[in-house]
Amino acid sequence: MALKIVKGSIDRMFDKNLQDLVRGIRNHKEDEAKYISTCIDEIKQELKQDNIAVKANAVCKLTYLQMLGYDVSWAAFNIVEVMSSSKFTYKRIGYLAASQCFHESTDVIMLTTNQIRKDLSSPNQYDTGVALTGLSCFVTPDLARDLANDIMTLMSHTKPYIRKKAVLIMYKVFLKYPESLRPAFPRLKEKLEDPDPGVQSAAVNVICELARRNPKNYLSLAPLFFKLMTSSTNNWVLIKIIKLFGALTPLEPRLGKKLIEPLTNLIHSTSAMSLLYECVNTVYIDVNTPPLPSLSLSLCLYLSLPPQLCVQKLRILIEDSDQNLKYLGLLAMSKILKTHPKSVQSHKDLILQCLDDKDESIRLRALDLLYGMVSKKNLMEIVKKLMLHVDKAEGTTYRDELLTKIIDICSQSNYQYITNFEWYISILVELTRLEGTRHGHLIASQMLDVAIRVKAIRGFAVAQMATLLDNAHLLTGNMQRMGICEVLYAAAWICGEFSEHLENPMQTLEAMLRPKVATLPGHIQAVYVQNAAKLFATVLKSQEGNTDSTAAQETSQLMIDRLPLFVQSANLEVQERASCILQLVKYIQKLQQKDVEVAEEVSALFAGELNPVAPKAQKKVPVPEGLDLDSWINEPPSESESEDEQPKAIFAKEEPKHSRPRREEVDEKELAKRREARKQEQANNPFYIKASPSSQKVYQEAPGVEHIPVVQIDLSVPLKVPGLPMSDQYVKLEEERRQKERAEKKKKEKKKRKEKRSGRGKKHDSGPESEEDITPAHQVDIVTEEMPEWSIITSYIFIKTKSYCVTVHVCSSRPLADSEKLPVRSHRAAEAPKSPTEDGDATSQEPKKKSSKEKREKKKDKDRDRKVRISTGLFLCLLGNHSHLILVSSGLPGINKCIQKSKLVFCFLPLTKVYDIQGNLQDGSQVVVSVIFENKCDSFLKSMEFNVLDSLNSKLQRPEGSGPHDGLTVPFQLPPGVSNEARFVFTVQSIIMPQKLKGTLTFIVKNEDSSTHEKLDFKLHFTCTSYLITTPCYSDAFAKLLESGDLKCSSVRLEGVNMPFHHLLARICFHHHFSVVERIDSCASMYSRSIQGHHVCLLVKTVSIDAKCDEPTLLGNVLDEIKQTFSQC
Amino acid sequence: MQFMLLFSRQGKLRLQKWYVPLSDKERKKISRDLVQTILARKPKMCSFLEWRDLKIVYKRYASLYFCCAVEDQDNELITLEIIHRYVELLDKYFGSVCELDIIFNFEKAYFILDEFLLGGEAQETSKKNVLKAIEQADLLQEVRIFLYHQVAEPIREIDCQLDSSWSRAATK
């Protein structure tokens, strides 16, 4: 024996230890891999020996190699051997190796259970400590289950060193083995008051992390934490507690009030920036805490805690010289900006300063902030500042970022903040001078968009584009600038399409036919050729009027001379267009030589005006009988192609190639005639979006295009680069224009304002009044129906209130047009519809009107039924009225009681599902139902399948290839107490009738010893009102709508309603998504629109409601629902 | 905290501690990506970046980068404080720590980290207690360590001190 030990230590002398290994690796830099492979061979030899010291040394070396990225999983068993050594020296190395190398899939972990248990109960606290530390890294569900009890015992160990570690590791155990939470919780709670501050802080840590996952179980601890918060001076602990309260307050709003004082104190008194930052973040920013999208401290506190305090504090952070604080300050600021834009806007100066910061990440943060801070007033100023930075910026990435930001800022919400488009065009032109930018196409698409949609700007835009074309060599000068030549695409198209505005079309035509053009990319050349033809037509027209016919012939000759260059192009598109046009011009020349007047005919080739088309216009065209648009003509080759089939917003991106460009002549009389004719045509044209009541809003007050005061720019003034305008001058000009306008408008506005106030009431929550005074100099054609800011804010507040008082809601919303996508809209009430014509299955449609009592009884019956058959049943409970749906699962004693009572019922139930139904953003016929599954029982739930019985009208969308009766697998499992959300898409066709859909949820309940298959039945109920969308409407538009005569009339009496009139209105607004158009005393007109565009108008008096709608069935149902709302209160 | 990495200016990993279960492959990929991203940043840039869905907090001490990944709701400043605290601990333990100390005694660096953080949470905010625990555990061990800072440049350099305003307060 003694000999063996001696032999062992002699062996060791010859072994490499860790230091030797490290040194060796450093000395073999060239052939590291080879050296290491010999080392690994040595280690393998060492591991074969009996001597534990040798083994430990080998394992230690392996740990190092593992860090360098070598696979050491083969030595897992040896690591376990070293772990089980009785000597602390080796044990420590073994556990370290295990914590670095083991993960859940390491199979030898199962062998360690007993060893770890032994170490946990070792009399030596450091053995225990090492075991706990190691366990925290590689704990598996099995280990957690087997060792939970041992660790729980350690939480009451005599040594705080062990208690502390045991408490912290419990969190990992809870994660892996959630069943352990319940028995361990009382002890964990005790630890909050442990005499040792380390243990206490560990307990706070663990509970805070747990509460972030599932806050409502920890509400009862609030008083205890409140005490801790006011007494503790440890910032680490305080930060955790504040985080915890951030999670709890949404569930218990009263807490918010209590917290104001200590939080304000902390904000004022603390010198620790980390704590201050946490306070500010929690109070104002932590907005959504799953599972319920709900209020946070933010809403509870912001009334009493002025955001200024917080923003002021952030200002201190941003002003600090420390980069980190600056960055965090800006980050927090950008979050506050979403909820309190005004308080942030006053710090514009500071944000602009940050653009000068040397740290790029800070500059980018500041840019993000600027995006949200612009207004009509300061847009020009901000952009001017940004342009300066563009010039100064080094590094193309940052400059490109600036460029995209400038365009983003200017174009946001349909150019809402731009008051002068000449200025904007100049900015765009200035941006083309940027070297090496990748965003040429972006600038180009902006140019096209503005030129097409802002009619008044065309003259100016064309002049600018002509100069651009003329100076094309500046853009294409060197290869580096190839990205920017994209703007020539836009320039050529604009000049061609709106050539009637050109001062000197001949010059532009020449510029477009220069030989140099042939070096441009093919798609640009193609546009050049096509638009040269348009220009040619214009030139001919102007020249034919003259007596001298030679000029016209010369023009034709020019075309004939230059076009052959393009006919030879390698690009097919260019070639085809060029040869076609060349032949045409040759023919024209022939006619010209015979003195035939051709200009009229040539122009006719390109006649016609481009009109904006709404993205949804296609929907208004009835599908011809027998045509099934959904069936494939040919099987699609790939996914991506099928997307091209969908209608697109024509002007969303640069698409002029696809739309056939035509042109209109400029003849004053003719123009007037045409305008008349066009109006006629438009009235009947389904493609044309009339100035519908909802689409006017912002621009409504602006006079017709012709009367808009446009700044006259003297273009003869030589500019810096010939013809390239300076945007700066507009800032000044704009100032003057505004002043003038202000004076003019003052009187008018006063009157209007009065009206406006009475109309919009309190809901109006947009910027300061002065914002409104600034009218745009040019009008933008708003193609998509857009929604003004205030309506969004209104609905946002409603949403908040709603999620406050109800736990569950079924929502839908009208699908949004692209321009309307906003982060806040989600919770509007919803339902799936059913058209009476399609619905053969009348039985599935339950009568709508039913007293709530009846319903409850029915529920009870069902409940009883189900209890007999299955242990858990799930069904739908209709609470109060239409918009609250709760799915509760039965099967536990006491459920009947719960259902009738309160909205919080489901807290006690084994499984809950919470609904949120929402219209799909893109598609009018899609509704997204998001369901929150919450497991309230003690068993593990898995393999959940969600299925709904389709009706003719509403279908659950299933993945391709699955049958109409297949369920959808819910993509997660639910451990006890956990909730998660899944989304399901429904396709609905008609929304004029309410509808119920039956469905089932199947799942497996897994207990410790058994698992059973369970089924829950439920019903999805969709009401009509929830398909309405709060849409604002102006009184004059409203009046027109009523006069139009398309609407059917209906009325309903409100009996037994005695509540103040404004409450009544508020209820209709809130529950049924109407907006008040106008209110005169106790009579108010209200408006709403369905997601499929039905108008619903109400005239509400104290005792009755008269209503009009273009769909009588829908109207009847909505009125029924309104009546029901009031019969319940 | 999800994980902590220590790496040199050359991009060599010196220490890694993972508090979330990930396969070796994922770990390697993450550390490779992250090391590249951080080394590409300019010296005067702030210590935070958003990376995938995580927040990365890093700080450079002499030739070593200390880098932590935390979740979205976590506090960046306190994470920075944790890094600093760890450096201070290393410094106290090794005397005046240098990169070589950490390379050659990497297991000690892990032991200190494990006494300071457990499962990604700070378990002991008092430096004294951490060092005491390590010293006592070392007493049970027989092997002596060789300190390299006696021959190499210490890790603590000018940029070691944190902004006084918040480090002072958080250390309380």
Interface residues (C-beta under 8 A of the other chain):
Chain A: L18 Q19 V22 C60 T63 Y64 M67 L68 G69 D71 S73 F88 T89 R92 I93 L96 S99 Q100 H103 E104 S105 N124 Y126 G129 V130 L132 T133 S136 C137 Y161 K164 K165 L168 I169 Y171 K172 G198 S201 A202 N205 V206 E209 R212 T233 N234 N235 W236 I239 K243 T270 S271 A272 M273 S274 L275 Y277 E278 N281 D286 D320 D322 Q323 N324 L325 K326 Y327 L328 K358 D359 E360 S361 I362
Chain B: L13 R14 L15 Q16 W18 Y19 P21 L22 S23 D24 K28 K42 K44 M45 C46 S47 F48 L49 Q73 N75 E76 L77 I78 L80 E81 I103 F104 F106 E107 Y110 F111 D114 E115 L118 G119 E121 A122 Q123 E124 T125 S126 N129 A133 Q136 A137 L140 Q141 E142 V143 F146 D163 S165 W166 R168 A169 A170 K172
